[in-house]
Amino acid sequence: MTFTWGISLFLWLAWWIHSQWLQYDLSNEKEHVRQAQDEIKQLHQQLNIRIQHLDHVMDAIQEIVFRLDYQGMVMSLNQHAKLAFNILPQLKFPQPMVILYRDSDWLEHFYKAIQALPKTSDLPKLFIKDRVYLPRLSSLGGNQSVLLCIDVTQQHQLQEQRKAFTANLMHDLKTPLTSLLGYARSIESFYDDEAICKESAGVIAQEAKHVNELLNSLLSVEEIEYASSDGETCDVAMICQQVWQGLEQDLKAKGLTLVMELPESSDVAMKSNDVHRIILNIAANAIHYTKADSHIYCAFNESIVVIEDEGLGVPKKDLPHLCERFYRVDSVRSTGSGHGLGLAIVKEILMRDGGKLTLKNRVKGGLHVAIEFPELD
């Protein structure tokens, strides 16, 4: 009995010691778990703080910025992006990109770029309202990415203007050159017919003059930025008088009455040659496009020359483009007159020296042109 009791006591003691040891291990493990949970909590807090800092940095960027995960879900976006995409305050994130931009072709390129992460990818342009953006997708680390969209509206417009400029230049050169070639062949074929040769030579001279005027205008446009006024001044009132005197025969030919309200003199900060060219271009247009037996008004007040005619005015769709290089109203293009550079030259000369050109249709018909010259310092 004594031996059996001793064995039992030993086993009980061993069990007790083992249970105490297990409790100690369990207590240690609980402490380790608690510490790990605290560390995870701290890491989450640090991560949230870093995300908040990142979002603050994104808000400071004056471009559209998205923070995304590697599946293409939008985690957050900066204030500039919210305004551009008109994001409602109640919209909660994350959200798929298709909720914000629904162009299927663009989204196809977007998800291909997502799959290629961490490789940086340039995406097709984004067209949002009247702005154009160039997006680039880059890895942000931690299975996140950033989509930065740079505003390239101005560059896009310049690119489109260059395309239109080239197309219009080809059109305006092709027509007279085709005519020159045709009449040159007429002279070649009918060299012994004096009447045909004389008519062909006249047309060739006229078309050659047109091409020469076009090339001179192109040179003028390119030279504008290199020919600033450099502190020169001139008397606008006197130049207006000179221009209208030179156009007196054109006024009489259409039975037009000129009404002028000009001071005795008024100086502006521009070259006299440039001011003469500007006034002559606007005045000649007013005579050409106003109806016969009507009035043209010319007035000057506080560095602004206003010229108004009583013509048909300009169609609303054409008015914003009237000062673009080579742009011509359809009705004018059909007549074949002009080359669409006159108003472009006028506007660019004025802008170069700090002036401004404003065109609008009159309520009673005709065009109102306001030429704002740079004032003297």
ROKE-214252 format. One record per residue: residue in three letters; z, x, y of N, C-alpha, C in turn. Coordinates in steps of 0.02 Angstrom, whole numbers, plus 32768, in hexadecimal, padded with zeros to 4 digits. Example, Ala and Ser with C-alpha at 12.3 -4.5 7.8 and 13.67 -1.06 7.14 Angstrom:
<recs>
Ala818682947EE4818682677F1F818682947F5B Ser816282827F90816582AC7FCB818A82858002 
</recs>
This chain:
<recs>
Met8000802A7FC48000800080008000802B803E Thr802A805F8039802F808B80747FED80AC8082 Phe7FCA80C0804E7F8980E180567F5680B08073 Thr7F57807280597F27803F80717F34802E80BA Trp7F76802980CA7F87801A81107F718052813D Gly7F77808E81267F6380C9814E7F1880C9815A Ile7EF180B781267EA880B4812D7E95807F8160 Ser7EB68046815B7EA7800E818A7EB8802281D1 Leu7EF1804281D97F048057821D7ED280898239 Phe7EBB80B6820D7E8B80E882247E4980C78239 Leu7E32809782107DF3807482207DF9804C8261 Trp7E34802B82677E3E800482A57E3E803182E2 Leu7E5F806A82DB7E63809A83127E1E80B68323 Ala7DF680C482F07DB280DD82FB7D8880A8831E Trp7D91806983087D6A803283277D7D802B8370 Trp7DC0802F837D7DD8802783C27DBD805E83EF Ile7DC1809B83D47DA780D483FC7D5D80CB840A His7D3780B583D67CEE80AC83DE7CDF80748410 Ser7D06803E840D7CFA8007843B7D0A801C8483 Gln7D408045848A7D50805E84CD7D18808B84E7 Trp7CFD80B284B97CC680DE84CD7C8880B684E0 Leu7C7A808084BB7C41805584CB7C4B8033850E Gln7C89801C851A7C987FFD855B7C8E802E8594 Tyr7CA2806D85877C9980A085B97C4E80AD85C6 Asp7C2780B1858F7BDE80BA85967BBF807F85BA Leu7BD6804285A77BBB800685C77BCB80058611 Ser7C08801986217C1C801B86677BF1804D868E Asn7BE48088866D7BB980BA868D7B7280A08697 Glu7B59807D86627B15806286667B10802D869D Lys7B45800386A27B457FD186D77B447FF2871C Glu7B6A802987227B6B804D87617B26806B8770 His7B068087873B7AC480A287447A92806C8758 Val7A98803287387A6C7FF987487A777FE38790 Arg7AB97FE187A37AC87FCC87E87AAC7FFE881A Gln7AB4803E880A7A98807188367A4C806C883A Ala7A2D806187FF79E4805B87FE79CE801E8827 Gln79F27FE6882079E27FAA884779E97FB78892 Asp7A1F7FDC88A37A297FED88EA79F080198903 Glu79DB804988D979A4807588ED7963804E88F4 Ile7957802088C4791B7FF688C9791C7FCB8908 Lys79577FB08916795F7F87895279517FB08991 Gln796B7FEE89927960801A89CB7916802B89D1 Leu78F68038899778AF804889977886800D89B2 His78997FD0899D78777F9489B678807F8E8A02 Gln78BE7F9C8A1878CC7F988A6078A37FCD8A86 Gln78A2800A8A6A787B803F8A8A7830802D8A8B Leu781980108A5277D37FFD8A4D77C37FC78A80 Asn77EF7F968A8577E47F608AB677E47F7B8AFE Ile78117FAB8B0B78137FC98B4D77D27FEF8B5C Arg77BB80148B29777C80388B31774180098B3B Ile77417FD18B16770C7F9F8B1E770E7F828B64 Gln774C7F738B7B77547F598BBF773B7F8B8BF3 His774C7FCB8BE977357FFF8C1676E980038C14 Leu76CD7FFF8BD7768480028BCF76637FC78BF3 Asp76807F8B8BEB76647F508C0C76697F568C58 His76A07F758C7076A67F818CB876717FB28CD0 Val76657FE68CA8762F80158CB975EC7FF28CBA Met75E07FC78C8875A27FA18C8575997F768CC3 Asp75CF7F578CDA75CB7F2D8D1675BA7F568D54 Ala75CD7F958D5475BE7FC08D8E75767FD78D90 Ile75537FD08D58750D7FE58D5574E17FAE8D74 Gln74B67FC18DA2748B7F918DC5744A7F838D9E Glu74507F7F8D5E74187F6C8D3274337F3E8CFC Ile74087F1F8CD6741D7EF48C9F74347F1F8C64 Val74727F128C4B748D7F388C1374AC7F088BE0 Phe74997F108BA074B67EEA8B6974DC7F1A8B3B Arg75167F048B2175387F278AEB752E7EFF8AAC Leu75137F1F8A7875007EFD8A3A751F7F1E89FE Asp75217EFA89C675327F1A898774F27F2E8963 Tyr74F97F4A892774BF7F63890374977F2B88E1 Gln74AE7EEE88E874877EB488D074607E938909 Gly74697EAC894574457E90897D74697E5889A1 Met74A87E4C898F74D07E1989B174E77E3489F4 Val74E27E0B8A2874F87E1F8A6B75437E168A6E Met75687E4F8A7675B07E4D8A7975C87E3E8AC1 Ser75A57E5C8AF175B57E4F8B3875797E658B62 Leu75797E528BA175457E668BD075637E6A8C16 Asn75447E938C3F75627E9E8C8175517E648CB1 Gln756F7E678CEC75687E308D1C75207E288D33 His74FC7E618D3974B67E5E8D4E748C7E388D1B Ala749B7E438CDB74767E208CA674877DD68CA6 Lys74C77DC58CB274DA7D7F8CB474B57D598CEB Leu74AD7D798D2474897D598D5B743F7D538D4C Ala74227D898D2F73DA7D898D2073C87D558CEC Phe73F37D4E8CB873E57D1F8C8274067CDB8C8D Asn74287CD48CC674487C948CD874787C7D8CA0 Ile74A57CAA8C8C74D57C9C8C56750C7C6E8C6F Leu75167C378C4B754B7C078C5D758F7C248C4C Pro75C37C178C7576067C338C6876237C1D8C25 Gln76117BE28C0D762F7BC98BCF760F7BE88B90 Leu75DA7C0F8B9875BB7C2E8B5E75E67C688B46 Lys75FC7C648B0676287C978AEA75FF7CC98AC0 Phe76167D078AC075F47D3B8A9A76207D538A61 Pro76007D6D8A2A75BA7D828A2375897D488A1A Gln75487D568A2D75127D278A2774D37D4D8A11 Pro74A77D2C89EB74677D4D89DA743B7D538A18 Met74117D868A1973E67D938A5273B77D588A60 Val73A47D338A2D73757CFC8A3673917CC68A64 Ile73D37CC28A6973F27C918A9673E37CA38ADF Leu73DB7CE48AED73D17CFB8B3273877D038B44 Tyr735F7D178B1373187D248B2272EF7D0D8AE6 Arg72C07CE08AF172A07CBC8ABA72577CD08AAD Asp72427D088AC771FE7D208ABA71FA7D3C8A73 Ser71D57D1C8A4771D47D2F8A0071B67D7489F5 Asp71817D868A1A71637DC88A1271947DFF8A27 Trp71B77DF48A5E71E87E268A7672217E2B8A44 Leu723A7DF38A2A72717DF489FB725F7E1889BB Glu72207E1489A7720A7E38896B72117E848976 His71FD7E9C89B072057EE389C0724F7EF589C6 Phe72777EC789E172BE7ED389EA72E17EDF89A7 Tyr72D47EB3897672F77EBA893572DD7EF5890D Lys729F7F09891872877F4788F972AC7F838915 Ala72B97F81895772DF7FB7897773277FB8895F Ile73447F7D895373887F788938738C7F9988F4 Gln735A7F8C88CA73597FA9888673507FF48888 Ala7331800E88BE7325805688C37360807C88E1 Leu7395805A88F673D0807B891173ED80AB88DD Pro740980E488F1741A80FA893573E18118895E Lys73A481138947736B812D896D7362810489AE Thr7356812789E6734A81058A26730380EA8A27 Ser72FC80AD8A4072BA808C8A4172AC806D8A85 Asp726E80748A9C725780528AD8723680108AC3 Leu72487FDA8AE4722F7F988AD271FC7F808B05 Pro71D37F4D8AF471A47F318B2471C87F148B61 Lys71A47F0D8B9871C27EF58BD671DE7EAF8BCF Leu72157EA38BF372337E618BF9721D7E418C3A Phe72077E038C3771F27DDF8C7372257DA68C7E Ile724E7DAE8CB172837D7F8CC0727A7D668D07 Lys726B7D258D0E725C7D088D4F72237D2F8D6F Asp722F7D4C8DAA71FB7D728DCC72067DBD8DC6 Arg72317DD28D9772407E198D9072257E338D4D Val72197E758D4A72007E958D0D72307ECE8CFC Tyr72457ED18CBC72767F038CA7725B7F2B8C6C Leu726C7F6B8C6A72597F978C3272987FA68C0A Pro729E7F8B8BCB72DB7F938BA472D97FD18B76 Arg73147FEF8B6C731B80268B3C735B801A8B14 Leu7355801E8AD2738D80128AA473A680558A8A Ser73E880628A91740680A18A7B744680938A56 Ser745880C28A29749780BB8A0474D280CB8A32 Leu750880A58A29754480AE8A51757C80CD8A27 Gly757180D689E675A580EE89B875D180B589A0 Gly75F280BF8968761E808B894D75F8804C893B Asn75BB805489207592801A890C75837FEB8946 Gln757F80078982756C7FE089BD7531800189DF Ser750E7FDB8A0874D47FF58A2C74D47FD88A73 Val74AB7FF58A9C74A57FDE8AE2745B7FD48AF2 Leu744C7F9D8B1374087F8E8B2974087F918B76 Leu73E77FC48B9073E37FCE8BD8739D7FB88BF0 Cys739B7F8B8C21735C7F708C3A73537F848C83 Ile73247FB18C9073187FCB8CD372E57F9E8CF8 Asp72F57F8D8D3572C97F638D5E728C7F8C8D74 Val72517F7A8D5A72137F9E8D6C71E17F6F8D8D Thr71FC7F3C8DB071D17F0A8DCF719F7F2A8DFF Gln71B87F568E2A718C7F758E5C71567F9F8E3B Gln71697FC78E0971387FF18DE671057FC58DC2 His711C7F8E8DA570EF7F608D8270BD7F418DB3 Gln70D57F2D8DED70A87F108E1F70757F438E37 Leu708C7F818E41705D7FB58E5670287FC28E21 Gln703D7FC18DE2700E7FCB8DAC6FDA7F938DA9 Glu6FF27F558DB36FC47F1C8DB36F957F1F8DEF Gln6FAF7F368E296F857F3C8E646F507F728E5A Arg6F627FA88E386F317FDD8E2B6EF97FC28DFE Lys6F0C7F9B8DCC6ED97F7D8DA06EAB7F508DC7 Ala6EC87F258DF26E9F7EF88E1A6E757F208E4C Phe6E937F558E686E6F7F7F8E986E317F9D8E77 Thr6E397FB88E3B6E017FD78E176DCB7FA48E06 Ala6DE17F698DED6DB17F358DDA6D8A7F1C8E17 Asn6DAD7F118E4E6D8C7EF98E8A6D5E7F2D8EA8 Leu6D737F6D8EA56D497FA38EBF6D087FA78E97 Met6D0D7FA18E556CD17FA28E2B6CA47F688E3C His6CC27F2D8E476C9A7EF28E586C777EFB8E9B Asp6C9C7F138ECE6C7F7F198F106C4D7F518F17 Leu6C4F7F828EEB6C1D7FB78EEB6BE17FA68EBF Lys6BEE7F818E8A6BB87F718E5A6B837F458E7A Thr6B987F138EA26B687EE48EBF6B367F078EEE Pro6B4D7F2D8F216B1C7F4E8F4C6AF37F848F28 Leu6B127FA78EF96AEE7FDB8ED56AB77FBC8EA9 Thr6AC57F838E8B6A917F5F8E656A587F4A8E92 Ser6A697F328ECE6A367F1F8EFF6A0D7F5B8F15 Leu6A2F7F938F216A0B7FD08F3569DA7FE58EFF Leu69F17FE48EC169C67FF88E8A698A7FC98E83 Gly69967F878E8A69607F578E83692B7F5F8EB8 Tyr693F7F678EF7690E7F6D8F2D68EC7FB28F2C Ala690F7FE58F1468EF80278F0C68B780238ED9 Arg68C27FFD8EA4688E7FF48E7168547FCA8E8C Ser68647F9B8EBA682E7F748ED968007FA18F02 Ile681E7FCF8F2867F67FFE8F4E67CC802A8F20 Glu67EC803E8EE767C980688EB7678D80438E98 Ser679580028E8C67617FDA8E6B672C7FC28E9C Phe67417FB38EDB67137F978F0D670F7FC38F4A Tyr670880058F3F670880348F7666CD802A8FA6 Asp669780098F8D665C7FFF8FB866607FBC8FDE Asp66957F948FD2669D7F558FF566CE7F60902F Glu66B47F63906C66DD7F7490A667157F4190B1 Ala67077F0190A967397ECD90B567747ED49085 Ile67657EDE9044679B7EE4901267C37F23901E Cys67A07F59902E67C37F98903B67F17F929078 Lys67D97F7090AC68017F6990E8683F7F3E90DB Glu68357F0690B6686E7EDB90A468A07F019078 Ser68877F26904768B37F4B901A68DA7F81903E Ala68B87FA4906C68D97FD9909269117FBC90BD Gly69047F8090DA69377F60910369757F4D90DB Val696A7F31909F69A27F1E907469C87F5C905D Ile69A27F91904B69C27FCF903569EF7FEB906C Ala69D57FEB90AA69FD800490E26A3B7FD990ED Gln6A347F9790E66A6D7F6A90F06AA27F7490BA Glu6A8C7F79907B6ABC7F8290456ADD7FC89048 Ala6AB67FFA905B6AD2803D90626B08803E9099 Lys6AFB801890CF6B2D801291046B6C7FF190EB His6B647FBD90C16B9E7F9A90A56BC77FCA907A Val6BA57FF2904F6BC9802190246BED8055904F Asn6BCB806C90846BE9809E90B06C28808290D2 Glu6C24804390E96C5E802391086C98801C90D7 Leu6C87800B90996CBA800490656CDD80479058 Leu6CB6807D90536CD280BF90466CFC80D69082 Asn6CE580C790BF6D0C80D990FA6D4F80B490FB Ser6D4D807490E66D8C804E90E36DBB806B90AF Leu6DA0807F90766DC9809D90426DEA80DE905C Leu6DC38106907F6DDF8144909B6E16813490CE Ser6E0B80FF90F56E3E80EB91266E7E80D79104 Val6E7980B190CE6EB4809B90A96EDB80D7908F Glu6EB8810990736ED9814390566EF68170908C Glu6ED8816F90C86EF0819B90FE6F2A817E9125 Ile6F39813E911C6F6C811D91446FAF81419140 Glu6FC5815191037008816E90FA700E81B59116 Tyr6FD581D491256FD78219913F6FCB821B918A Ala6FC981E291AC6FB781E091F26FE881B6921B Ser702981C69217705B81A0923C705381AC9287 Ser7071818092AE7068818392F7708B81BF9317 Asp70C081D992F870E18215931170F5820F935B Gly711581D8936D712F81D193B070FC81BC93E5 Glu70BE81AF93D2708B819A9403709781519418 Thr708281409454708880FC946E704680E5948B Cys703F80A494957002808994B57012804594D3 Asp6FE5802D94FD6FEC7FED95206FC87FB794F8 Val6FED7F8C94D66FCF7F5994AC6FA97F2694D6 Ala6FC47F12950F6FA37EDF95396F5E7EF7954E Met6F587F3695626F187F5295776EE67F54953D Ile6EFF7F6895016ED47F6B94C66EBB7F2694B3 Cys6EE67EF394B86ED07EAE94AB6E977E9A94D9 Gln6E9E7EAB95196E697E9B95496E287EBD9536 Gln6E2C7EFC95236DF07F2295106DCF7F0494D2 Val6DF77EF294A16DDB7ED794626DB67E959470 Trp6DD67E6894956DB67E2794A26D797E2D94CE Gln6D787E5D94FC6D3D7E6995256D037E8094F9 Gly6D127EAB94C76CDE7EC2949A6CC37E8B946D Leu6CEA7E5694636CD67E1E94376CBC7DE2945F Glu6CAF7DEC949F6C9C7DB594CA6C5C7D9294B2 Gln6C2B7DBA949D6BEC7D9C94856BF67D739446 Asp6C227D8A941A6C307D6493DC6C537D2293ED Leu6C7F7D23941E6C9F7CE594336C6D7CB4944F Lys6C407CCC94796C0D7CA094976BDE7C849462 Ala6BCC7CAD94306B9D7C9793FC6BB77C5B93D6 Lys6BF97C5493CF6C167C1A93AC6C337BE793DB Gly6C2B7BF2941C6C467BC3944D6C917BC0944C Leu6CB27BF994416CFB7BFB943B6D1B7C099480 Thr6D547BEA948B6D7A7BF594C86DB87C1F94B8 Leu6DBF7C5794DB6DF87C8394D06E2F7C739503 Val6E6A7C6594E96EA57C5895146ED67C92950A Met6EE27CB9953F6F0D7CF4953A6F4B7CEE9566 Glu6F827D04954B6FC17D0995726FDC7D509567 Leu6FC77D7E95926FDA7DC4958A6FFC7DDD95C9 Pro702F7E0795C2704D7E2795FD701E7E5B9619 Glu702E7E75965470047EA8967270027EE89647 Ser70397EF99629703C7F3395FD70797F2E95D0 Ser70747F4C959670AD7F4E956870A17F859534 Asp70CD7FB6953270C57FEF950570E97FE594C3 Val70CA7FFE948D70E87FFD944A70E18043942D Ala7107804F93F7710A809293D870D5809A93A2 Met7095809993B6705F80A49386702480C693AA Lys6FF880E393826FBB8101939D6F8D80CB93B8 Ser6F6A80D993EF6F3D80A8940C6F03809793DC Asn6EEA80CA93B76EB380BD93886EC9808C9352 Asp6F07809593396F1F806893056F298021931F Val6F45801B935C6F4F7FD993796F0D7FB79386 His6EDC7FDD939F6E997FC193AB6E7A7FA7936A Arg6E827FCE93346E667FBA92F46E877F7A92D9 Ile6EC97F7592E26EEE7F3B92CB6ED97EFC92F0 Ile6ED97F0093336EC77EC6935C6E7F7EB29350 Leu6E517EE3934B6E0A7ED493406E007EB092FD Asn6E227EC792C96E1A7EA792876E307E5F9289 Ile6E6C7E5292A66E867E0D92A76E5B7DE192D5 Ala6E467DFC930E6E1D7DD6933E6DD97DC4931F Ala6DB97DF592FE6D787DE992DF6D7E7DB492A8 Asn6DB37DB792816DBE7D84924E6DC67D3F926C Ala6DEC7D3B92A36DF67CFB92C46DB57CDD92DC Ile6D897D0692F86D477CEE930F6D1D7CD892D3 His6D1E7D00929E6CF37CF292646D077CB29240 Tyr6D497CA5923A6D5E7C6E92106D717C2E9237 Thr6D717C3092796D807BF3929E6D407BCA92A5 Lys6D487B8992B06D0E7B5E92B76CF07B6592FD Ala6CAF7B5693036C8C7B5D93436CA97B2C9377 Asp6CA17B3F93B66CB77B1693EF6D017B0593EC Ser6D2A7B3593D76D737B2B93D56D967B6293FD His6DD67B6A93F36DFD7B99941B6E1B7BD093EF Ile6E257C0A940E6E4C7C4193F06E827C549422 Tyr6EBF7C5C94086EF87C6C94336F107CB29425 Cys6F207CD7945A6F3B7D1A94546F747D229485 Ala6FB07D31946D6FEA7D38949870147D749483 Phe703A7D8F94B170657DC994A370AA7DBC94BF Asn70DD7DC7949471217DBD94AB71517DE79481 Glu71777E1294A271AB7E3A9480718F7E619444 Ser715C7E889450713C7EB5941F71157E8F93E8 Ile710B7E4F93F070E67E2893BD70A87E0A93DD Val706E7E1993BF702F7DFB93D370207DC293A1 Val70137D8693BD70037D4C93946FBB7D3993A1 Ile6F937D32936C6F4E7D1B93716F467CDF9343 Glu6F2E7CA793606F257C69933A6EDE7C509342 Asp6EC47C35930B6E817C16930F6E867BCD92FA Glu6E4F7BA892FF6E4E7B6292ED6E1E7B5692B2 Gly6E1E7B8592846DF47B7E92496E147B549213 Leu6E007B6291D46E1A7B3C919B6E5A7B59917F Gly6E6D7B9491976EA87BB4917B6E997BD49138 Val6ECD7BE291116EC67C0490D06EE87BD9909B Pro6EC77BCF90616EE87BA9902B6F2D7BC5901B Lys6F5C7B9A900C6FA27BAD90006FA87BE28FC9 Lys6F7F7BDD8F956F847C0C8F5D6F6C7C528F70 Asp6F417C558FA36F257C968FB86F4E7CB98FED Leu6F757C9290136F987CAE904E6FC57CE9903D Pro6FEE7CE79005701A7D218FF76FF37D608FE5 His6FB37D5A8FD06F8D7D948FB86F5A7DAD8FEC Leu6F5A7D8F90266F257D9C90566F247DE5906E Cys6F5C7E07906B6F5F7E4D90836F5C7E7F904A Glu6F4B7E69900E6F437E978FD66EFE7EB78FDA Arg6EFA7EF48FC46EBA7F188FC66E867EF48F9B Phe6E4B7EE98FB86E127ECA8F976E1A7E808F89 Tyr6E527E618F9F6E5A7E1A8F926E327DF28FC4 Arg6E0B7DC28FAA6DE47D978FD56DEB7D4F8FBD Val6DEF7D218FED6DF37CDA8FDD6DB17CC68FBA Asp6DB67C998F896D7B7C868F616D407C728F8C Ser6D4C7C498FBF6D147C328FE96CF37C6B900E Val6D1C7C9F90206D007CD990416CD97D049010 Arg6CF57D0C8FD36CD47D348FA06C8F7D188F8F Ser6C8A7CD68F8E6C4A7CB78F7B6C147CC68FAE Thr6C267CD38FEE6BF47CE290216BE17D2B9020 Gly6C0A7D558FFE6BFA7D9C8FFA6C0C7DC39037 Ser6C2F7DA690686C407DC990A56C847DE9909F Gly6C8B7E2490BF6CCB7E4790BE6CD77E6B907D His6D087E99907F6D187EBF90436D627EBB9031 Gly6D8A7E9390556DCF7E8890436DFE7EC29051 Leu6DEB7EED90816E167F2690926E317F2290D9 Gly6E137EF891036E277EF5914A6E707EE79154 Leu6E887EAF91386ECE7E9C91426EFD7ECC911D Ala6EE67EE890E56F107F1990C16F1B7F5690EE Ile6EE67F6D91106EEC7FA6913D6F1B7F959176 Val6F137F5A91946F3E7F4491CB6F877F4491B6 Lys6F967F25917D6FDB7F2191676FF97F659158 Glu6FD27F9191386FED7FD291256FF780009161 Ile6FCC7FFA91946FD7802191D17018800A91F2 Leu70227FC991F7705E7FAF9216709D7FC391EF Met709B7FBC91AE70D57FCD918570E58018918A Arg70B28041918E70BD8089919370E7809B91D0 Asp70DB8078920870FE808892477138805A9255 Gly714A802E922571848002922E71737FBF924C Gly71347FAC924B711F7F6A9264711C7F37922C Lys70FF7EFD923C70FE7EC7920B70C47E97921A Leu70A57E7D91E6706E7E4C91ED70827E0C91CA Thr707E7DD491EE708F7D9391D170557D6391DB Leu70427D4191A4700C7D1091A770247CCD918C Lys70137C9891AF70247C5591976FF27C2391B3 Asn6FE87BEC91906FBB7BB891A76FDB7B8E91DE Arg6FB27B7C920F6FCA7B5092446FCB7B08922C Val6FF97AE292466FFE7A9B92336FBE7A759246 Lys6FA17A87927F6F657A6592986F257A84927D Gly6F2A7AB392506EEF7AD492346EE57B189253 Gly6ECB7B46922A6EC17B8A92416EF97BB8922A Leu6EF37BF7923E6F227C2B92276F497C479262 His6F8A7C5092566FB77C6F92866FC77CB5926E Val6FB47CE892966FC17D2E92846FF07D4C92B7 Ala70297D66929F705A7D8792CB705B7DD292BA Ile704B7DFB92EC70497E4492E370857E619307 Glu70B67E7792E170F37E9392FF70EF7EDF9301 Phe70E97EFA933E70E37F43934671277F63934C Pro712E7FA29338716E7FC59340717E7FD0938A Glu71BB7FC1939D71CF7FC893E371E0801093F3 Leu71DE801F943471F18062944A723C806C9442 Asp725080A99433729780B9942B72BB80B5946F 
</recs>
